[in-house]
Amino acid sequence: MIIGTASLVVGIVGVFVPILPTTPFLLLSAACYIRSSKRFYKWLISNRLFGDYISNYIERRGVPLRLKVSSVALLWITIGCSAAFATDTLWVRIILLMIAAGVTAHILTLRTLRR
């Protein structure tokens, strides 16, 4: 329960901090809750903010196109600004751009949810 709750908090923070991933922490929360508390798991899966997102990801139904586009756009805007303004070191900029490319590739390989 403690790890699931801590992971949920970090996942929620990840919504607002672009370099911190949200999905792995929400999935970890779901995994911890399903093993420790069915009540918390049901709450997480039925949550109006994260429920559909988590269940669609777990069941491999896909990610809505709008979410994919906004995620990739926000990712590149924030990573681009970080690479341009937050560091003067070339190798850090290269690593940031490689991370952005990897995350973009992952997002684009996810199935697109058709409504």
C-alpha positions in Angstrom: 0.0 0.0 0.0 2.8 2.4 0.9 4.7 1.8 -2.3 1.5 2.1 -4.3 0.5 5.4 -2.7 4.1 6.8 -3.1 4.1 5.8 -6.7 0.7 7.4 -7.2 1.9 10.7 -5.8 5.0 10.6 -8.0 2.8 9.8 -11.0 0.5 12.8 -10.2 3.6 15.0 -9.9 4.7 13.6 -13.3 1.6 15.1 -14.9 3.1 18.6 -14.1 6.8 17.9 -14.4 7.6 17.0 -18.0 10.8 15.1 -17.4 9.1 12.8 -14.8 7.1 10.0 -16.5 3.5 9.5 -15.3 2.5 6.2 -16.9 5.1 3.9 -15.2 4.3 5.2 -11.8 0.5 4.9 -12.3 1.0 1.4 -13.5 3.2 0.6 -10.5 0.4 1.9 -8.3 -2.1 -0.3 -10.0 0.1 -3.3 -9.6 0.8 -2.6 -5.9 -2.9 -1.9 -5.2 -4.1 -5.0 -6.9 -1.9 -7.1 -4.7 -2.5 -5.2 -1.4 -6.0 -3.6 -1.6 -8.8 -4.4 -4.0 -10.6 -1.3 -2.8 -7.7 1.0 -3.7 -7.3 -0.7 -7.0 -11.0 -0.3 -7.9 -10.8 3.3 -6.8 -7.7 3.9 -9.0 -9.3 2.2 -12.1 -12.6 4.0 -11.6 -11.0 7.4 -10.9 -12.4 10.0 -13.4 -8.9 11.4 -14.1 -6.7 8.3 -14.4 -9.1 5.3 -14.6 -9.7 5.1 -18.3 -6.1 6.0 -19.0 -4.7 3.2 -16.8 -7.3 0.5 -17.8 -6.8 1.3 -21.6 -3.1 1.0 -21.2 -3.2 -2.2 -19.1 -5.7 -3.9 -21.5 -3.7 -2.7 -24.5 -6.8 -1.0 -26.0 -4.7 2.0 -26.9 -4.1 5.7 -26.2 -6.4 8.4 -27.7 -4.9 10.3 -30.6 -5.4 13.6 -28.9 -3.4 12.5 -25.9 -0.6 11.2 -28.1 -0.4 14.4 -30.0 -0.5 16.6 -26.9 2.1 14.4 -25.1 4.6 14.5 -27.9 4.1 18.2 -28.4 4.5 19.0 -24.7 7.5 16.6 -24.5 9.4 18.3 -27.4 8.5 21.8 -26.2 9.8 21.2 -22.7 12.8 19.1 -23.7 13.7 21.7 -26.4 13.5 24.5 -23.9 15.6 22.6 -21.4 18.2 21.8 -24.1 18.3 25.3 -25.3 18.2 27.3 -22.1 18.9 25.1 -19.1 22.3 23.8 -20.1 25.4 24.8 -22.0 26.9 21.3 -22.2 26.6 19.7 -25.6 26.5 16.1 -24.3 23.6 17.0 -21.9 21.7 18.5 -24.8 22.4 15.3 -26.9 21.2 13.1 -24.1 18.0 15.2 -23.6 17.2 15.0 -27.3 17.9 11.2 -27.3 15.5 10.8 -24.4 12.9 12.8 -26.2 13.3 10.7 -29.3 13.0 7.5 -27.4 9.9 8.6 -25.5 8.4 9.8 -28.8 9.1 6.5 -30.5 7.4 4.7 -27.5 4.3 6.9 -27.6 4.0 6.5 -31.4 4.2 2.7 -31.2 1.3 2.5 -28.8 -2.0 1.5 -30.4 -4.2 4.5 -31.1 -7.6 4.2 -29.4 -10.5 4.5 -31.7 -13.7 5.7 -30.2 
